[in-house]
Amino acid sequence: MNLRDPQFVRPGMAELRTSTVAVIGSGAIGSVFGTVLHESEHHVVLCVRRATASGHRRVDRRGDVREVTLPVLDDPAEVTGPVDWVLLATKAYDVPGAADWLRALVGPGTTVVVLQNGVDHGARLRPWLPSSARILPALMYLAVEVAAPGHIDWSFGDLVTVPAGPDADRFAALAAGTPLRVVPTTDFAAAAWRKLLLNVALNPTTTLTDQRLTVLGDPSVRSLVRTMLTEVLATAWAVGVSLPSSPVQDTIDFADGLPPGDGSSMFYDRLAGRPTEHELIVGAVVRAADEHGVAVPVCRTVLALLRGLNFAPS
């Protein structure tokens, strides 16, 4: 497969400004990025696990409906050469499962955008890529949910934060004209920990209570969230990350502004019967706290509960 082949080129494409884009992971995030980049006349293909997977996508952004049919590949052996961009939109724990796709798609001119949770995007991905590969971590402030197979509800947000530099500028140009807003930052570590604060506030609470964001209205849950965020903040300081003057309250205020009927990525994974990314969210806090001697008893307890929720006796 070569994305410049005629079968993937639609009439009217502006060849000089289009790029070849492979999206690994066809869930909510991968579907949104694939859809809007396809609409901007880039050559996009979805890399999937099952030969029966459909490329039809319907993305509903508060009544603004985008409906496309994307080319689909289910076998890395079909790839005949590297692409300009790889968007890695699998769950973080599925990175090893994407290794064959990465080997087939990544070349000297490829930039791999990591559309995943966590604070260690580059370190997580580096073992699976050649040393020359460019990695661009991305933090997404998008509320998206798979409402039905191929149907994505996009209820909130458009911000994608990336570390400043030439690759960030190129990625912003790639997304120009789409509903996505790519914003570079000169302090990506601080941005990643700010996003981790939000993930810690939303993901464990919705997952463990089996409720959507309305659960944040419960005073006991809100108190738990505040305590967890205080522990995350202390850990960030110990790591050497500088955060704004009131990150705990800022995070709670941001969460209060989200649609109360939304869930979280871990909540959606739980609904779908998938493992959750607790190790990349609460686990990241506990590991950093242990390394720097910070006491995080509440985060440690919540992590134990999440591990128990995912426990499968052998």
Protein Blocks (a to p, Z undefined) as FASTA:
>chain_A
ZZkbmklpcghiafklpccdddehjafklmmmmmmmmmnopacddddfbfkbcfbdcdde
ehiacdddddddfbfklpgbdcfbdcdfbdfklmmmmmmmmmmmpcfkbccddddedjkl
mmmmmmmpcfkbccdddddddddddfbghiacdfedjbdcddedjklmmmmmmmgoiabd
cdddfblmlmmmmmmmmmmmmmmmmmmnopafklmmpmklmmmmmmmmmmmmmmmmmnop
acdfklmlmmmmmmmmpcfkbccfklmmmmnopacfklmmmmmmmmmmmmnopacfklmm
mmmmmmmmmpccZZ
